[in-house]
Amino acid sequence: MLDITLSRRNMLRLGTITPLGLSLPHLLSHEAQAAGTKAKAKSVILVYLGGGLSHHDSFDLKPDAPAEIRGKYQPISSNVPGLDVGELLPKMARCMDKLTLIRSGAHNNDHHETATNWVMSGRFGSAFGDFPAMGAVVAHESGFQGSLPPYVAVPRNPSFTWELGKSAYLGGRYESFKAGDPNDKNFEVRDLTVNQSMANGAARRQTLLPALDDLATRVKGNDQINTYNEFQQRAATMILSAEAQSAFDIKQESDTLRDAYGRHSSGQCCLLARRLVEKGVRFVTVNYAGWDHHSKIFESLDRKLPEFDSGFSTMLKDMDERGLLADTLVVAMGEFGRTPKINKDAGRDHWGPAASMLWAGAGVKRGHVLGSTDKEGAYATSRAVRPADVAYTIFDSLGIDGHKFLSAPDGRPIQVLDEGEPIGDLFV
C-alpha cells in the first residue's frame, strides 16, 4: 500500500502536474498463464486509418471492373510476384515482401463511431465505447516497466464527433498517454517539460497539504479522482526521467531519416512510434485520420496515399534494419473499407463488408496475401477477418488471453472478447 501522505508531499514538491491517466505496475503473470500461448511480440504499433481506407484504390485494385468501380489508379507490380498495389504506393510496392496483406477484413457496420470502437476493442457495442481499446487492455495486463507509459496515442486517440477507442470500464488509469503531433514546429510533449514555477512557491504548496488530505477522504470510489495521486506520481517520474525525455525527443533523429518518413503528421507520427517501442512502450496507436472521402476521393487520395506511402514504408524498413520487427507487431487498418461504386459526388461511402489491412513483424509471414474479395471488391470471398479476430490475434501475439475476464468498477466480470480466434495462416 502506498503512503498517500508522502506521495502527495512529493507531488507538491514537484509542483502542479497534469494527470496522465497512468497506472501502477501489474505483473505479467497473465501472459505466462495464457493457455497454449507463446508470446511473439513485445510491442504493438497500430496505425489507425480513421475514416476508412479505400481498398479499391490502394491494396485491392480491380482493374477489370467497370470504371465506376475500378477508379482512376492503375496497378503497379510489387516486389512480391503476382501482387500489385496502387500506382501512388511505389515505396510500399518495394516493401510488400516485409508484410502480410489481408484483403478480407469484414463486418456489418457502416457507422464511424460504432465501427471504430468495435475494431479498436474487438467487441461490438455502442457508438460511445462500451469496451476498452486494445491498448488499454494491454496497459491493464502489462502495467508500467520503468518510466514510460505502456500505452501511447500519437498524436491522440481517434475522434469524429467525440473521442473514441478509450479505456471504458477499465477507468482512467489505463487510458492512453496522448503524445501530441511530432510534426508541429514546436513539438513538446505535454507534462514532460519542467518549468521554473515548479521550483518556486514551496511554502505556499505546503499549506495545500491539509486541503488535499481532506479532499482524499471525500472522493473515495471515484476512479478519476481517487487515482489522481497515482497520476501525479507517474507524471513526476516521467518529468524527472532522462529515458522518457529521450524517447519523445524526435529531434534526435537525423534530418535525412525524418525526410524519408515524410515531413507531415503521419510520417513523423510513425517515426515517433518507432522510437517509443524501441524504448519499451508496449502499445502505440498512430492515429492517421482523414480517409473519409464521400466526395472528390481522388483529389484527396492524390495527397493522402503518397503520405502513407512514405511514412509506413519507411517505418517498416527502418524497424527491420534495427531488428525491431523481430518482436514488434505492426498493423495498419481503418474501421471499414469504402463502397465499390463511386457515388454521384465522385466519392466512395462507408463499407463494412470488405477492407484491406497490413500486418508485419513478430513472426508474421512476409510477402504473403491472405483472404480475397469478389470481382467488385464488395465482399470477402475467403477467410473473412472479423474485428474480434484482429483483437484476439493481437492479444495472443503479446501472450494475453483474449477470452479472460476483467472486473468492472462494480466488481462484475466482463470478458475481454466474447468471440474471436487467431487469424489462421498469418504467422510463420
C-alpha positions as CSV (number, residue, x, y, z in Angstrom):
1,M,0.0,0.0,0.0
2,L,1.3,3.4,-0.9
3,D,1.9,6.1,1.7
4,I,-0.6,8.6,0.4
5,T,0.6,11.5,2.5
6,L,4.2,11.0,1.4
7,S,3.3,10.7,-2.2
8,R,1.2,13.9,-2.1
9,R,4.1,15.7,-0.5
10,N,6.4,14.5,-3.3
11,M,3.8,15.7,-5.8
12,L,3.6,19.1,-4.2
13,R,7.4,19.3,-4.1
14,L,7.4,19.0,-7.9
15,G,4.5,21.4,-8.4
16,T,1.3,21.0,-10.3
17,I,1.4,18.3,-12.9
18,T,-1.4,17.4,-15.3
19,P,-2.9,13.9,-14.7
20,L,-1.8,11.5,-17.4
21,G,-4.2,8.6,-16.8
22,L,-1.4,6.2,-16.0
23,S,-1.2,3.2,-13.6
24,L,0.9,1.3,-11.1
25,P,2.7,-1.7,-12.4
26,H,1.0,-5.0,-12.8
27,L,2.7,-8.4,-13.0
28,L,2.9,-10.1,-16.4
29,S,1.7,-13.4,-14.9
30,H,-1.5,-13.4,-17.0
31,E,0.7,-13.7,-20.1
32,A,2.6,-16.7,-18.8
33,Q,-0.6,-18.4,-17.8
34,A,-2.5,-17.9,-21.1
35,A,-3.2,-21.4,-22.2
36,G,-1.4,-22.6,-25.3
37,T,0.0,-19.1,-25.9
38,K,3.6,-18.4,-26.8
39,A,4.1,-14.7,-27.0
40,K,5.8,-13.5,-30.2
41,A,5.6,-9.7,-29.7
42,K,7.0,-7.4,-27.0
43,S,5.2,-4.3,-28.5
44,V,2.5,-3.4,-31.0
45,I,2.2,-0.4,-33.3
46,L,-1.4,0.1,-34.6
47,V,-1.5,2.6,-37.5
48,Y,-5.2,3.6,-37.4
49,L,-6.5,4.9,-40.8
50,G,-9.5,6.7,-39.4
51,G,-12.4,7.2,-41.9
52,G,-11.7,4.1,-43.8
53,L,-9.0,3.4,-46.4
54,S,-10.4,2.8,-49.9
55,H,-9.1,-0.7,-50.6
56,H,-10.1,-0.3,-54.3
57,D,-7.5,2.4,-54.7
58,S,-4.7,1.0,-52.6
59,F,-4.2,-2.7,-52.0
60,D,-7.2,-4.5,-53.7
61,L,-7.5,-2.9,-57.1
62,K,-10.0,-4.2,-59.6
63,P,-8.5,-3.2,-63.0
64,D,-11.0,-5.3,-64.9
65,A,-14.1,-3.9,-63.3
66,P,-16.2,-1.1,-64.8
67,A,-14.8,2.5,-64.5
68,E,-17.3,3.4,-61.7
69,I,-15.7,0.6,-59.6
70,R,-12.1,0.5,-60.5
71,G,-11.4,4.2,-60.2
72,K,-8.6,6.1,-61.8
73,Y,-5.4,4.5,-60.4
74,Q,-3.5,1.8,-62.3
75,P,-2.0,-1.2,-60.6
76,I,1.8,-1.5,-60.3
77,S,3.9,-4.5,-59.6
78,S,5.4,-5.0,-56.1
79,N,8.5,-7.0,-55.1
80,V,6.2,-9.9,-54.4
81,P,5.5,-11.8,-57.7
82,G,1.8,-11.5,-58.7
83,L,1.0,-8.9,-56.1
84,D,0.0,-5.5,-57.4
85,V,-0.7,-2.3,-55.5
86,G,-2.0,1.2,-56.5
87,E,0.3,3.4,-58.5
88,L,0.5,6.0,-55.8
89,L,2.2,3.5,-53.5
90,P,5.6,2.9,-55.2
91,K,7.5,2.7,-51.9
92,M,5.1,0.3,-50.4
93,A,5.4,-1.8,-53.6
94,R,9.1,-2.2,-52.7
95,C,8.5,-3.4,-49.2
96,M,5.5,-5.8,-49.6
97,D,8.0,-8.6,-49.0
98,K,8.1,-7.5,-45.4
99,L,4.4,-8.0,-44.6
100,T,1.2,-9.9,-45.0
101,L,-1.6,-8.1,-46.8
102,I,-5.1,-9.2,-45.6
103,R,-7.8,-8.3,-48.2
104,S,-10.7,-9.7,-46.3
105,G,-11.4,-7.5,-43.3
106,A,-15.2,-7.8,-42.8
107,H,-18.0,-6.7,-40.5
108,N,-21.5,-5.3,-41.0
109,N,-21.4,-1.8,-39.6
110,D,-21.0,1.4,-41.6
111,H,-21.2,4.0,-38.7
112,H,-17.8,5.7,-37.9
113,E,-18.1,5.8,-34.1
114,T,-19.6,2.4,-33.7
115,A,-17.3,0.7,-36.1
116,T,-14.2,2.5,-34.7
117,N,-14.9,1.3,-31.2
118,W,-15.6,-2.2,-32.5
119,V,-12.4,-2.6,-34.4
120,M,-10.3,-1.0,-31.7
121,S,-11.7,-3.2,-28.9
122,G,-12.8,-6.3,-30.7
123,R,-16.2,-6.2,-29.2
124,F,-19.4,-4.7,-30.7
125,G,-21.1,-2.1,-28.6
126,S,-22.5,1.4,-28.7
127,A,-21.0,4.4,-30.5
128,F,-19.9,5.7,-27.2
129,G,-17.4,2.9,-26.4
130,D,-18.6,0.2,-24.0
131,F,-15.4,-1.8,-24.1
132,P,-11.8,-0.8,-23.7
133,A,-9.5,-0.3,-26.7
134,M,-6.8,-3.0,-27.2
135,G,-4.1,-0.6,-25.9
136,A,-6.0,-0.1,-22.7
137,V,-6.3,-3.9,-22.1
138,V,-2.6,-4.2,-22.8
139,A,-1.8,-1.5,-20.3
140,H,-4.0,-3.2,-17.7
141,E,-2.2,-6.5,-18.3
142,S,1.4,-5.3,-18.5
143,G,1.4,-2.2,-16.3
144,F,4.5,0.0,-16.1
145,Q,8.0,-1.0,-16.8
146,G,10.3,1.9,-15.9
147,S,9.3,5.5,-16.5
148,L,7.4,5.2,-19.8
149,P,3.7,4.6,-20.0
150,P,2.6,1.2,-21.5
151,Y,0.1,2.8,-23.9
152,V,0.6,5.9,-26.0
153,A,-1.6,7.5,-28.7
154,V,0.2,9.6,-31.3
155,P,-0.9,12.4,-31.6
156,R,-4.1,11.4,-29.7
157,N,-7.0,9.0,-29.7
158,P,-9.2,8.8,-32.8
159,S,-12.2,11.0,-32.9
160,F,-15.0,12.1,-35.2
161,T,-17.7,13.8,-33.1
162,W,-16.2,12.6,-29.8
163,E,-13.1,10.7,-28.6
164,L,-13.1,7.0,-29.5
165,G,-11.1,3.9,-28.6
166,K,-10.9,4.8,-24.9
167,S,-10.3,2.7,-21.7
168,A,-14.1,2.3,-21.0
169,Y,-14.8,0.4,-17.8
170,L,-11.1,-0.1,-17.0
171,G,-11.0,3.6,-16.0
172,G,-8.7,6.5,-16.4
173,R,-5.5,4.7,-15.1
174,Y,-5.4,2.7,-18.3
175,E,-6.1,5.5,-20.7
176,S,-3.6,6.3,-23.4
177,F,-0.9,8.9,-22.9
178,K,-1.5,11.5,-25.7
179,A,1.8,12.5,-27.2
180,G,0.7,15.3,-29.5
181,D,1.8,15.9,-33.1
182,P,5.6,15.5,-33.6
183,N,5.3,17.3,-36.9
184,D,4.4,20.5,-35.1
185,K,7.2,23.1,-35.4
186,N,7.4,23.5,-31.7
187,F,6.5,19.9,-30.7
188,E,6.9,19.4,-27.0
189,V,5.2,16.6,-25.1
190,R,2.7,17.9,-22.6
191,D,3.8,17.2,-19.0
192,L,7.4,16.4,-19.8
193,T,8.7,20.0,-19.5
194,V,9.9,21.3,-16.2
195,N,9.3,25.0,-15.9
196,Q,10.7,27.4,-13.3
197,S,7.4,27.7,-11.4
198,M,7.7,24.1,-10.3
199,A,10.8,25.1,-8.3
200,N,9.1,28.1,-6.6
201,G,6.4,28.5,-4.0
202,A,7.3,25.6,-1.8
203,A,5.9,27.3,1.3
204,R,2.6,28.0,-0.4
205,R,2.3,24.4,-1.6
206,Q,2.9,23.1,2.0
207,T,-0.3,24.9,3.0
208,L,-2.2,22.8,0.5
209,L,-1.4,19.5,2.2
210,P,-4.3,19.6,4.8
211,A,-6.7,20.5,2.0
212,L,-5.5,17.6,-0.1
213,D,-5.8,15.2,2.9
214,D,-9.4,16.4,3.4
215,L,-10.2,16.0,-0.4
216,A,-8.8,12.5,-0.4
217,T,-11.3,11.4,2.2
218,R,-14.2,12.8,0.2
219,V,-13.5,11.2,-3.2
220,K,-13.1,7.5,-2.3
221,G,-14.7,5.4,-5.0
222,N,-14.3,7.9,-7.8
223,D,-11.9,6.4,-10.3
224,Q,-10.8,9.6,-12.0
225,I,-10.2,11.5,-8.7
226,N,-9.3,8.6,-6.5
227,T,-6.3,7.8,-8.7
228,Y,-5.2,11.4,-9.1
229,N,-2.4,10.9,-6.7
230,E,-1.3,7.9,-8.7
231,F,-1.3,10.0,-11.9
232,Q,0.8,12.7,-10.2
233,Q,3.4,10.1,-9.2
234,R,3.7,8.8,-12.8
235,A,3.9,12.3,-14.2
236,A,6.6,13.2,-11.7
237,T,8.5,10.0,-12.7
238,M,8.3,10.9,-16.4
239,I,9.3,14.5,-15.9
240,L,12.5,13.5,-14.0
241,S,13.4,10.6,-16.3
242,A,16.0,11.0,-18.9
243,E,14.7,7.9,-20.6
244,A,11.2,9.4,-21.0
245,Q,12.6,12.7,-22.2
246,S,14.8,10.9,-24.8
247,A,12.1,8.6,-26.1
248,F,9.8,11.5,-27.1
249,D,12.7,13.7,-28.4
250,I,12.2,13.2,-32.1
251,K,14.8,15.9,-32.9
252,Q,17.4,13.3,-32.1
253,E,16.7,11.7,-35.4
254,S,18.7,12.8,-38.5
255,D,17.1,15.2,-41.0
256,T,17.7,12.5,-43.6
257,L,15.6,10.0,-41.8
258,R,12.9,12.4,-40.9
259,D,12.7,13.4,-44.6
260,A,12.4,9.8,-45.6
261,Y,9.5,9.3,-43.2
262,G,7.9,12.5,-44.7
263,R,7.6,15.9,-43.2
264,H,3.9,15.5,-42.5
265,S,2.0,14.4,-39.5
266,S,1.6,10.8,-40.5
267,G,5.3,10.3,-41.3
268,Q,6.6,11.9,-38.1
269,C,4.0,10.0,-36.0
270,C,5.3,6.8,-37.5
271,L,8.8,7.8,-36.6
272,L,7.9,8.6,-33.1
273,A,6.1,5.3,-32.8
274,R,9.3,3.5,-33.7
275,R,11.2,5.5,-31.1
276,L,8.7,4.6,-28.4
277,V,8.6,0.8,-29.0
278,E,12.4,0.9,-29.2
279,K,12.4,2.3,-25.7
280,G,9.9,-0.3,-24.4
281,V,6.4,1.1,-24.8
282,R,4.0,-1.8,-25.2
283,F,1.3,-0.4,-27.4
284,V,1.3,2.7,-29.6
285,T,-1.7,3.9,-31.7
286,V,-0.7,6.1,-34.5
287,N,-3.9,8.0,-35.3
288,Y,-3.7,8.8,-39.0
289,A,-7.2,10.2,-39.9
290,G,-8.7,11.8,-42.9
291,W,-9.7,8.8,-45.1
292,D,-13.5,9.6,-45.1
293,H,-13.9,10.6,-48.8
294,H,-17.5,10.9,-49.7
295,S,-16.7,13.4,-52.4
296,K,-13.8,14.1,-54.7
297,I,-12.0,11.0,-53.4
298,F,-9.2,11.1,-56.0
299,E,-8.3,14.7,-55.2
300,S,-7.9,13.6,-51.6
301,L,-6.1,10.4,-52.3
302,D,-3.6,12.1,-54.6
303,R,-2.3,13.6,-51.3
304,K,-3.1,11.0,-48.7
305,L,-1.7,7.9,-50.4
306,P,1.8,9.4,-51.0
307,E,1.9,10.4,-47.3
308,F,1.0,6.9,-46.2
309,D,3.5,5.5,-48.8
310,S,6.4,7.4,-47.3
311,G,5.6,7.1,-43.6
312,F,4.5,3.5,-43.4
313,S,7.1,2.0,-45.8
314,T,10.0,3.9,-44.2
315,M,8.8,2.7,-40.7
316,L,8.9,-0.9,-41.9
317,K,12.3,-0.6,-43.4
318,D,13.7,1.3,-40.5
319,M,12.4,-1.1,-38.0
320,D,13.6,-4.1,-40.0
321,E,17.1,-2.7,-40.2
322,R,17.2,-2.1,-36.5
323,G,15.9,-5.6,-35.7
324,L,12.7,-4.2,-34.2
325,L,10.4,-6.2,-36.5
326,A,11.5,-9.4,-34.8
327,D,9.4,-8.6,-31.7
328,T,7.1,-5.7,-32.7
329,L,3.8,-6.4,-34.3
330,V,2.7,-3.7,-36.8
331,V,-0.8,-3.4,-38.0
332,A,-2.4,-0.8,-40.3
333,M,-6.2,-0.7,-40.7
334,G,-9.3,1.5,-40.6
335,E,-12.8,1.0,-39.3
336,F,-14.0,-0.2,-42.7
337,G,-13.4,0.0,-46.4
338,R,-15.2,2.1,-49.0
339,T,-18.1,1.3,-51.3
340,P,-17.3,-0.4,-54.6
341,K,-19.2,2.0,-56.7
342,I,-18.1,5.7,-56.9
343,N,-21.0,7.9,-56.0
344,K,-22.5,10.9,-57.7
345,D,-20.1,13.2,-55.9
346,A,-17.0,11.3,-57.2
347,G,-16.5,9.8,-53.7
348,R,-16.8,6.4,-52.1
349,D,-19.0,5.9,-49.0
350,H,-18.7,3.7,-45.8
351,W,-18.4,0.0,-46.4
352,G,-18.1,-2.6,-43.7
353,P,-18.2,-5.9,-45.6
354,A,-14.7,-5.5,-47.2
355,A,-11.4,-3.8,-46.2
356,S,-7.7,-4.3,-46.6
357,M,-5.2,-4.3,-43.7
358,L,-1.5,-4.7,-43.4
359,W,0.4,-6.9,-40.8
360,A,4.1,-7.1,-40.2
361,G,6.7,-8.2,-37.6
362,A,6.7,-10.6,-34.6
363,G,6.6,-13.7,-36.8
364,V,4.0,-12.5,-39.4
365,K,4.7,-14.1,-42.8
366,R,6.5,-12.0,-45.3
367,G,5.4,-11.4,-48.9
368,H,2.1,-13.1,-48.1
369,V,-1.6,-12.4,-49.1
370,L,-4.4,-13.6,-47.0
371,G,-8.1,-13.5,-48.0
372,S,-9.8,-12.1,-51.1
373,T,-12.8,-10.2,-52.2
374,D,-15.1,-10.7,-55.2
375,K,-14.6,-9.1,-58.6
376,E,-16.1,-5.8,-57.5
377,G,-14.3,-5.7,-54.1
378,A,-17.6,-5.7,-52.3
379,Y,-17.5,-8.8,-50.2
380,A,-14.9,-11.1,-48.7
381,T,-14.9,-14.4,-50.6
382,S,-12.3,-16.2,-48.5
383,R,-11.1,-16.1,-44.9
384,A,-13.2,-13.2,-43.6
385,V,-11.3,-11.5,-40.8
386,R,-13.6,-10.0,-38.1
387,P,-12.8,-7.3,-35.6
388,A,-12.7,-9.9,-32.8
389,D,-10.2,-12.0,-34.8
390,V,-8.0,-9.0,-35.2
391,A,-8.1,-8.2,-31.4
392,Y,-7.6,-11.8,-30.4
393,T,-4.6,-12.2,-32.7
394,I,-3.0,-9.0,-31.3
395,F,-3.6,-10.1,-27.7
396,D,-2.3,-13.6,-28.4
397,S,0.9,-12.2,-30.0
398,L,1.6,-10.4,-26.7
399,G,0.7,-13.5,-24.7
400,I,-2.6,-12.1,-23.4
401,D,-5.6,-14.4,-23.2
402,G,-8.3,-12.5,-25.2
403,H,-11.1,-14.5,-23.6
404,K,-10.2,-13.9,-20.0
405,F,-12.4,-11.9,-17.7
406,L,-11.6,-8.5,-16.3
407,S,-13.5,-6.7,-13.5
408,A,-15.8,-3.7,-13.9
409,P,-15.6,-1.0,-11.2
410,D,-18.6,-2.6,-9.5
411,G,-16.9,-6.0,-9.5
412,R,-18.8,-7.5,-12.4
413,P,-16.7,-9.9,-14.5
414,I,-16.5,-8.7,-18.2
415,Q,-14.9,-10.9,-20.8
416,V,-12.3,-9.0,-22.9
417,L,-13.6,-10.7,-26.1
418,D,-16.8,-12.7,-26.3
419,E,-15.8,-14.2,-29.7
420,G,-12.8,-14.3,-32.0
421,E,-10.0,-16.7,-32.9
422,P,-6.4,-16.4,-34.2
423,I,-6.1,-15.4,-37.8
424,G,-5.0,-18.6,-39.4
425,D,-2.0,-18.8,-41.8
426,L,-0.8,-15.3,-40.7
427,F,2.3,-16.3,-38.7
428,V,5.3,-18.4,-39.8
